Amino acid sequence: MPETKAPFRAEHVGPLLRPKELLADRAAFDAGKLSIEALDAATNRAIDRALAMQADLGFHALTDGEYRRGMFWGEFFQTLNGMEERDNIPVSKFRDYVPDVMVFHENGGWGRSCVCTGRISHTGKSSLLKEWTYTRDKAQKLGREAKLTMISPVWYHLRYNEGEAYPSDVYNSDEEYFADIAAAFRAELDILYDAGVRNVQIDDPNLAYFCSQVMIDGWAADPANKCTLDELFETYIAAYNACLRDHKDKMHFGLHLCRGNFKNSRHFAEGSYDRIAAKLFNEVDVHTYYLEYDTARAGGFECLAHLPAEKRVVLGVITSKFDQMEDKWEMAARVRQAAEFMARGGSIDQAMTRISVSPQCGFASNEEGNAISWDGMVSKLRLVREIADDLWPGEA
């Protein structure tokens, strides 16, 4: 079993608001007015503050706030052989019914994305090791453990039109493409495991898009697609399991689904988990699901009846998007309601042992951050801890 007690009763998803000073330093670096050494030092100071804040609030799985990243997905794909990040990709290459592609349209019809240019493989050098080792060491000094967030292995596939995700002279099928991505993902996990990573949270808005009626209808109306949406979901499940097969018994894997968390607290999609729940919960080889439940756009808790008895769920009942505070007792009641569906007529107390609470997403999936203040973010995290303490007294 993984050498971690994750998930803890009080969790958060990972990204935290960047301090204004750090954003200013990043802008100065981009403008050539600050050295990389000075930026690293400023980033380390900001991370130290963020880690201390999390520990002081009583959280036990700490992240670095993703302060070394510009966007939540980090640099994993960009550093693989056969993948290249490019600006000004024509929007005609993207499926315009995939929810986050709307951003490309809003920004003038061009997108920044990773494209496959050749056979994909790992370079042997981890893109995540620097941020992990710093956070690991600092968390240990605080008497806590660190959690590492990673991007979904299927992230740069769904958005592209049929035939655009990879060159046809490089891969003959999605299965071939994902086989190489899985090999690269396993190579990354090998390095991270050796560096002490035991708690990984994979972030994947794409899977929640399979619940969006806009995408369901768009997919069905697109004559270029060579498979059904359900068949694509099966392909993604297989890709996940190939990525995790060597480490699922050694590391705790959490899978976070949301419906978009762009700057100024923008979301992209709506739709309940009901359409995908049975396969999501029973066929993907992860231990825990981080689910968005801060608004009605995620549907009800009925889908949790599909959650196997050996798996856990972190209920994101607190919004990370705005300062307005939720009522603690109302949120606790919602958690108990979720447990009723998980219990399936059995023991609600037993179901409660498999639940944790969190905000529904990060506070800054991109460096600009959500429409929430620093004090608001801290208050939200404190509320998560208070709800956990009331529902599970004395538990981390």
VEXDREN-2710 file (C-alpha; in Angstrom, 1 decimal):
% VEXDREN-2710
k/r/px/py/pz
1/MET/0.0/0.0/0.0
2/PRO/1.1/3.6/-0.6
3/GLU/3.2/5.1/2.3
4/THR/0.8/7.9/3.0
5/LYS/-2.4/8.5/4.9
6/ALA/-4.0/10.4/2.0
7/PRO/-6.6/11.6/1.5
8/PHE/-6.8/13.6/4.7
9/ARG/-10.2/14.8/6.0
10/ALA/-9.4/18.4/5.1
11/GLU/-7.9/18.7/1.6
12/HIS/-7.4/21.4/-1.0
13/VAL/-6.8/20.9/-4.7
14/GLY/-3.4/22.5/-5.1
15/PRO/-3.2/26.0/-6.8
16/LEU/-3.1/29.0/-4.4
17/LEU/-3.2/32.7/-5.2
18/ARG/0.2/34.0/-6.1
19/PRO/1.3/37.0/-3.9
20/LYS/1.3/40.3/-5.8
21/GLU/5.0/40.5/-5.2
22/LEU/5.6/37.2/-6.9
23/LEU/3.5/38.2/-9.9
24/ALA/5.5/41.4/-10.2
25/ASP/8.8/39.4/-10.1
26/ARG/7.5/37.0/-12.7
27/ALA/6.6/39.9/-15.0
28/ALA/10.0/41.5/-14.4
29/PHE/11.7/38.2/-15.3
30/ASP/9.6/37.9/-18.5
31/ALA/10.7/41.4/-19.5
32/GLY/14.4/40.6/-19.0
33/LYS/14.7/42.8/-15.9
34/LEU/15.2/40.0/-13.3
35/SER/17.6/37.1/-13.2
36/ILE/16.4/33.5/-12.9
37/GLU/18.3/33.3/-9.6
38/ALA/16.4/36.2/-8.2
39/LEU/13.1/34.8/-9.5
40/ASP/13.9/31.5/-7.9
41/ALA/14.6/33.1/-4.6
42/ALA/11.4/35.1/-4.7
43/THR/9.4/32.0/-5.6
44/ASN/11.0/30.1/-2.7
45/ARG/10.0/32.8/-0.3
46/ALA/6.4/32.7/-1.6
47/ILE/6.3/28.9/-1.3
48/ASP/7.6/29.1/2.2
49/ARG/4.8/31.4/3.2
50/ALA/2.2/29.3/1.5
51/LEU/3.4/26.1/3.1
52/ALA/3.4/27.7/6.6
53/MET/-0.1/29.0/6.0
54/GLN/-1.4/25.6/5.1
55/ALA/0.3/24.0/8.1
56/ASP/-1.0/26.7/10.4
57/LEU/-4.6/26.1/9.2
58/GLY/-4.2/22.4/10.0
59/PHE/-3.8/20.8/6.6
60/HIS/-1.6/17.7/6.3
61/ALA/-1.1/17.3/2.5
62/LEU/0.7/20.5/1.5
63/THR/1.4/21.8/-2.0
64/ASP/3.7/24.6/-3.2
65/GLY/0.6/26.4/-4.6
66/GLU/1.9/25.6/-8.1
67/TYR/3.9/28.8/-7.8
68/ARG/6.6/27.6/-10.2
69/ARG/4.0/27.1/-12.9
70/GLY/2.2/29.6/-15.1
71/MET/-0.8/27.3/-15.5
72/PHE/-2.0/24.3/-13.6
73/TRP/-0.8/21.8/-16.2
74/GLY/2.8/22.6/-15.7
75/GLU/5.6/21.6/-18.1
76/PHE/5.3/17.8/-18.4
77/PHE/4.1/17.5/-22.0
78/GLN/6.2/20.4/-23.1
79/THR/9.4/18.6/-22.1
80/LEU/8.7/15.3/-23.8
81/ASN/10.4/14.2/-26.9
82/GLY/7.9/14.5/-29.8
83/MET/5.8/17.3/-28.2
84/GLU/6.2/21.0/-28.7
85/GLU/4.4/24.0/-27.3
86/ARG/3.3/26.5/-29.9
87/ASP/1.5/29.9/-30.0
88/ASN/-0.9/31.0/-32.7
89/ILE/-2.3/27.6/-33.6
90/PRO/-5.2/28.1/-36.0
91/VAL/-8.5/27.6/-34.2
92/SER/-9.7/25.5/-37.1
93/LYS/-7.5/22.7/-35.7
94/PHE/-9.6/22.5/-32.5
95/ARG/-13.1/21.1/-31.8
96/ASP/-15.1/24.2/-31.1
97/TYR/-17.6/22.2/-29.0
98/VAL/-15.0/21.2/-26.4
99/PRO/-15.7/23.6/-23.5
100/ASP/-12.2/25.1/-23.0
101/VAL/-11.7/25.8/-26.7
102/MET/-14.1/28.7/-26.2
103/VAL/-11.2/30.6/-24.7
104/PHE/-9.4/30.5/-28.0
105/HIS/-12.4/32.0/-29.7
106/GLU/-12.6/34.7/-27.0
107/ASN/-9.0/35.6/-27.4
108/GLY/-9.2/36.2/-31.1
109/GLY/-9.2/32.8/-32.7
110/TRP/-5.7/31.6/-31.9
111/GLY/-4.6/29.1/-29.3
112/ARG/-1.5/28.2/-27.4
113/SER/-1.2/24.4/-27.0
114/CYS/1.2/21.5/-27.2
115/VAL/1.3/19.6/-30.5
116/CYS/2.7/16.2/-31.3
117/THR/5.6/16.5/-33.9
118/GLY/7.0/13.0/-33.7
119/ARG/7.2/9.8/-31.6
120/ILE/6.6/10.7/-27.9
121/SER/9.1/9.6/-25.3
122/HIS/10.4/10.7/-21.9
123/THR/13.8/12.5/-21.9
124/GLY/14.9/10.9/-18.7
125/LYS/14.8/14.2/-16.9
126/SER/11.7/15.1/-14.7
127/SER/10.1/18.4/-15.3
128/LEU/8.5/18.2/-11.8
129/LEU/11.5/17.2/-9.7
130/LYS/12.6/20.7/-8.8
131/GLU/9.3/21.8/-7.4
132/TRP/8.7/18.4/-5.7
133/THR/12.0/18.2/-3.8
134/TYR/11.8/21.8/-2.5
135/THR/8.2/21.3/-1.2
136/ARG/9.0/17.8/0.2
137/ASP/11.9/19.1/2.3
138/LYS/10.0/22.1/3.6
139/ALA/6.9/20.1/4.4
140/GLN/8.9/17.6/6.4
141/LYS/10.3/20.4/8.5
142/LEU/6.7/21.5/9.3
143/GLY/5.8/17.9/10.2
144/ARG/3.6/17.4/7.2
145/GLU/3.7/15.5/3.9
146/ALA/3.7/17.0/0.4
147/LYS/1.3/16.3/-2.4
148/LEU/2.2/16.6/-6.0
149/THR/-0.2/17.7/-8.7
150/MET/0.1/16.5/-12.2
151/ILE/-1.7/17.1/-15.5
152/SER/-3.9/14.4/-17.0
153/PRO/-2.3/12.1/-19.6
154/VAL/-5.1/12.8/-22.0
155/TRP/-4.9/16.6/-21.7
156/TYR/-3.7/17.4/-25.2
157/HIS/-6.0/15.1/-27.1
158/LEU/-9.7/16.0/-26.8
159/ARG/-9.3/19.6/-28.0
160/TYR/-8.0/18.7/-31.4
161/ASN/-10.2/17.8/-34.4
162/GLU/-10.1/14.3/-35.7
163/GLY/-6.7/13.8/-37.3
164/GLU/-5.0/16.8/-35.7
165/ALA/-3.9/15.4/-32.3
166/TYR/-0.8/13.8/-33.9
167/PRO/0.7/13.3/-37.4
168/SER/-0.8/10.4/-39.4
169/ASP/2.7/9.3/-40.4
170/VAL/3.8/9.0/-36.8
171/TYR/0.8/7.3/-35.2
172/ASN/-1.9/5.1/-36.9
173/SER/-4.4/5.3/-34.0
174/ASP/-5.2/6.8/-30.6
175/GLU/-4.1/3.6/-29.0
176/GLU/-0.6/3.9/-30.4
177/TYR/-0.4/7.6/-29.4
178/PHE/-1.5/6.8/-25.8
179/ALA/0.8/3.9/-25.5
180/ASP/3.8/6.2/-25.9
181/ILE/2.3/8.8/-23.6
182/ALA/1.7/6.0/-21.0
183/ALA/5.3/4.9/-21.3
184/ALA/6.5/8.5/-20.7
185/PHE/4.1/9.0/-17.8
186/ARG/5.4/5.8/-16.1
187/ALA/9.0/7.0/-16.6
188/GLU/8.1/10.2/-14.9
189/LEU/6.5/8.4/-12.0
190/ASP/9.6/6.2/-11.7
191/ILE/11.7/9.3/-11.1
192/LEU/9.2/10.8/-8.7
193/TYR/8.8/7.7/-6.7
194/ASP/12.5/7.5/-6.2
195/ALA/12.4/11.1/-5.0
196/GLY/9.8/10.2/-2.4
197/VAL/6.5/11.0/-4.0
198/ARG/3.7/9.0/-2.6
199/ASN/0.7/11.2/-3.0
200/VAL/-0.2/12.4/-6.5
201/GLN/-3.3/14.3/-7.6
202/ILE/-4.0/14.2/-11.3
203/ASP/-6.0/17.2/-12.6
204/ASP/-8.4/16.5/-15.5
205/PRO/-11.2/18.9/-16.6
206/ASN/-11.5/16.9/-19.8
207/LEU/-13.3/13.9/-18.1
208/ALA/-16.0/16.3/-16.7
209/TYR/-16.6/17.6/-20.2
210/PHE/-18.0/14.2/-21.1
211/CYS/-20.9/15.3/-18.9
212/SER/-21.5/18.5/-20.9
213/GLN/-24.6/18.4/-23.1
214/VAL/-22.9/21.0/-25.4
215/MET/-20.0/18.6/-26.0
216/ILE/-22.3/15.5/-26.2
217/ASP/-24.3/17.2/-28.9
218/GLY/-21.3/18.7/-30.7
219/TRP/-19.6/15.3/-30.8
220/ALA/-22.6/13.6/-32.3
221/ALA/-23.0/16.3/-34.9
222/ASP/-19.3/16.2/-36.1
223/PRO/-19.1/13.8/-39.1
224/ALA/-15.3/13.7/-38.9
225/ASN/-15.2/11.7/-35.6
226/LYS/-14.3/8.1/-36.1
227/CYS/-15.7/6.8/-32.7
228/THR/-18.5/7.6/-30.4
229/LEU/-18.0/9.7/-27.3
230/ASP/-18.5/6.6/-25.1
231/GLU/-15.8/4.8/-27.1
232/LEU/-13.4/7.7/-26.6
233/PHE/-14.1/7.6/-22.8
234/GLU/-13.1/4.0/-22.9
235/THR/-9.9/4.9/-24.7
236/TYR/-9.1/7.4/-22.0
237/ILE/-9.8/4.9/-19.2
238/ALA/-7.4/2.5/-20.9
239/ALA/-4.8/5.3/-21.2
240/TYR/-5.1/6.2/-17.5
241/ASN/-4.7/2.6/-16.4
242/ALA/-1.7/2.1/-18.6
243/CYS/-0.1/5.2/-17.1
244/LEU/-0.7/4.0/-13.5
245/ARG/-0.3/0.3/-13.7
246/ASP/3.3/0.1/-12.3
247/HIS/2.7/2.5/-9.4
248/LYS/-1.0/2.1/-8.3
249/ASP/0.0/-0.1/-5.4
250/LYS/2.9/2.1/-4.3
251/MET/1.5/5.6/-4.6
252/HIS/-1.8/7.2/-3.7
253/PHE/-3.5/8.6/-6.8
254/GLY/-6.3/11.1/-6.6
255/LEU/-8.2/12.2/-9.7
256/HIS/-9.6/15.7/-9.7
257/LEU/-12.5/16.6/-12.1
258/CYS/-13.9/20.1/-12.5
259/ARG/-15.8/22.1/-15.1
260/GLY/-13.2/24.8/-15.7
261/ASN/-11.5/27.3/-13.4
262/PHE/-10.1/30.0/-15.7
263/LYS/-9.0/33.5/-14.7
264/ASN/-11.7/35.8/-13.1
265/SER/-13.3/32.6/-11.9
266/ARG/-14.6/31.6/-15.3
267/HIS/-16.0/28.0/-15.7
268/PHE/-16.5/26.2/-19.0
269/ALA/-19.0/23.4/-18.6
270/GLU/-22.0/22.1/-16.8
271/GLY/-23.5/18.7/-16.3
272/SER/-23.8/16.0/-13.6
273/TYR/-21.4/13.1/-13.2
274/ASP/-24.2/10.6/-13.7
275/ARG/-23.4/10.0/-17.4
276/ILE/-19.8/8.7/-16.6
277/ALA/-20.0/7.8/-12.9
278/ALA/-20.2/4.0/-13.2
279/LYS/-17.2/3.7/-15.5
280/LEU/-15.3/6.5/-13.9
281/PHE/-15.5/5.1/-10.4
282/ASN/-15.2/1.4/-11.2
283/GLU/-12.7/1.2/-14.1
284/VAL/-10.1/4.0/-13.5
285/ASP/-7.3/2.7/-11.3
286/VAL/-7.1/5.6/-8.8
287/HIS/-7.8/5.5/-5.1
288/THR/-9.7/8.8/-4.6
289/TYR/-11.9/11.2/-6.6
290/TYR/-11.8/15.0/-6.0
291/LEU/-15.2/16.1/-7.2
292/GLU/-16.6/19.6/-7.8
293/TYR/-19.8/20.1/-5.8
294/ASP/-19.9/23.9/-5.0
295/THR/-22.8/24.7/-7.4
296/ALA/-25.8/23.0/-9.0
297/ARG/-23.8/22.7/-12.3
298/ALA/-22.2/19.5/-11.0
299/GLY/-25.6/17.8/-10.3
300/GLY/-26.5/15.8/-7.2
301/PHE/-24.9/13.1/-5.1
302/GLU/-26.8/10.2/-6.6
303/CYS/-23.8/9.2/-8.7
304/LEU/-21.9/8.4/-5.6
305/ALA/-23.9/5.2/-5.2
306/HIS/-21.5/3.8/-7.9
307/LEU/-18.4/4.5/-5.8
308/PRO/-16.8/1.1/-4.8
309/ALA/-16.4/0.4/-1.2
310/GLU/-12.6/0.5/-1.4
311/LYS/-12.4/4.0/-2.9
312/ARG/-12.6/7.5/-1.4
313/VAL/-14.1/10.8/-2.4
314/VAL/-13.2/14.4/-1.6
315/LEU/-16.3/16.5/-1.8
316/GLY/-15.5/20.0/-3.2
317/VAL/-18.5/21.7/-1.4
318/ILE/-16.7/25.0/-0.9
319/THR/-16.2/27.3/-3.9
320/SER/-12.7/28.7/-4.6
321/LYS/-14.1/31.2/-7.1
322/PHE/-15.5/34.0/-4.9
323/ASP/-15.1/35.5/-1.4
324/GLN/-18.7/34.8/-0.3
325/MET/-18.6/32.3/2.5
326/GLU/-20.7/29.2/2.8
327/ASP/-22.6/28.2/5.9
328/LYS/-20.6/25.6/7.8
329/TRP/-23.6/23.6/9.0
330/GLU/-25.2/23.6/5.6
331/MET/-22.1/22.2/4.1
332/ALA/-21.8/19.5/6.8
333/ALA/-25.4/18.5/6.1
334/ARG/-24.5/18.2/2.4
335/VAL/-21.6/15.9/3.2
336/ARG/-24.0/13.6/5.2
337/GLN/-26.4/13.7/2.3
338/ALA/-23.7/12.4/0.1
339/ALA/-22.9/9.7/2.6
340/GLU/-26.5/8.5/2.3
341/PHE/-26.1/7.8/-1.4
342/MET/-22.7/6.1/-0.9
343/ALA/-24.2/3.9/1.8
344/ARG/-26.9/2.5/-0.6
345/GLY/-29.2/1.8/2.3
346/GLY/-26.3/0.5/4.5
347/SER/-24.3/2.2/7.2
348/ILE/-24.0/6.0/6.8
349/ASP/-21.3/6.0/9.4
350/GLN/-19.3/3.6/7.4
351/ALA/-19.8/5.7/4.3
352/MET/-18.5/8.8/6.2
353/THR/-15.2/7.1/6.7
354/ARG/-14.6/7.3/2.9
355/ILE/-15.3/11.0/2.6
356/SER/-13.1/14.1/2.9
357/VAL/-13.9/17.8/2.1
358/SER/-12.2/20.5/0.1
359/PRO/-12.7/23.5/-2.1
360/GLN/-14.1/22.5/-5.5
361/CYS/-10.9/23.5/-7.4
362/GLY/-7.8/25.5/-7.0
363/PHE/-7.7/29.3/-6.2
364/ALA/-5.4/30.0/-9.2
365/SER/-5.3/27.4/-11.9
366/ASN/-3.6/30.1/-13.9
367/GLU/-1.2/32.7/-12.4
368/GLU/-3.8/35.5/-12.6
369/GLY/-6.0/33.7/-10.2
370/ASN/-9.7/33.6/-9.3
371/ALA/-11.8/36.6/-8.4
372/ILE/-11.1/36.0/-4.7
373/SER/-8.8/37.8/-2.2
374/TRP/-5.9/36.3/-0.3
375/ASP/-7.9/36.7/3.0
376/GLY/-10.9/35.1/1.3
377/MET/-8.8/32.2/0.2
378/VAL/-7.5/31.7/3.8
379/SER/-11.0/31.9/5.2
380/LYS/-12.2/29.3/2.7
381/LEU/-9.4/26.9/3.7
382/ARG/-10.1/27.5/7.4
383/LEU/-13.8/26.7/6.8
384/VAL/-12.8/23.4/5.1
385/ARG/-10.7/22.5/8.2
386/GLU/-13.6/23.5/10.5
387/ILE/-16.1/21.3/8.6
388/ALA/-13.6/18.4/8.7
389/ASP/-13.1/18.9/12.5
390/ASP/-16.8/18.9/13.2
391/LEU/-17.5/15.8/11.0
392/TRP/-14.4/13.8/12.0
393/PRO/-13.2/15.1/15.4
394/GLY/-9.5/14.5/16.0
395/GLU/-8.7/13.2/12.5
396/ALA/-6.2/14.8/10.1
END
